[in-house]
Every structure is written in C-alpha cells, then in structure tokens.
Amino acid sequence: VVEELPIDYSKYSAINAKNPDGTKPTEKMADNGIRADVDKYINSLTITPKQKAALKYDASLFQKVLTVDVSDDAAVTSLSQKMANSLNCINTMFDDMNKSMDTMSEIERMTFNTVEKSDAYTLYNQRQSTAPINMPAGDTCTGF
C-alpha cells in the first residue's frame, strides 16, 4: 500500500522557471544517463574533471530515483547505498563543502523540476528512510 503524501506545492512555485544559465529545462538525455541540461550545467562549472565526473555520477543516481520501483526494498536500498557513497565521494573531493552542497542542491532542483518528479523524489525519500544503508567512510570515488 502506497501512502498518500501531503505535499505542499507552494514550495515548488518556481520549480519550472529556468536553469542557472537562463535556459528552459529539457527532457533530452545526454549520452551519460543524465538530462542534457543538467550535463551542460555541470560542464559549465569551474571545477576539475574528476569533480565533474563525481557530480555527473550523482546526477545519474538522481535520475534513477525517477524509475526505481519503490515497492522493491532491495532496489531502494541499493540505490540509497549508491547515493550515500556518492555523497561521501563528493564531500571528500571538494574543499568547500558548502559549495559542493549548493551545487548538488542545484542539480537536485533541476532533476526534480516538476510536481510529478518532486512527488516521485518525496516517495523515494520516504521509502529510503527505512532502508538499511551503511554510512560510508574513506574513498568511495570509484568507477569514474
């Protein structure tokens, strides 16, 4: 049984506005599994190639939130563990944690830029909050 979530849509009033570069959001996908506008945003950042790769990996996980079967506990737990590893990696790659968190928040906002996507993200977050994940330590920057 999927519980109806009380969602305050007023906080999403500007969610469809514009991307950081002033363009409209798009659903076109880049070759790397993330939306083309999100990919363009990450590429525009003045950061190292390895930092860009880490952010793109994180963005690809955000994209997977939209398609994960939230009724499948193993799938939710697996994605949640990957997201925890990605967050740990990003936090170790950037000297300025506030900047990295602001950048990740912008990617999150761009990815979940409609009410339907925000609802999917909210439902995922509700489900993953009960997922047994291990908080990572050390180097979790693998695969990019």
Buried (B, 14 or more C-beta within 10 A) or exposed (E): EEEEEEEEEEEBEEBEEEBBEEEEBBEEEBEBBBBBBBBBBBEEBEBEEEBBBBBBBBBBBBBBBEEBEBEEBEBBBBBBBBBBBBBBBBBBBBEEEEEBBEBBEBBBBBBBBEEEBBBBBBBBEEBBEEBEBEEBEEEBBEEB
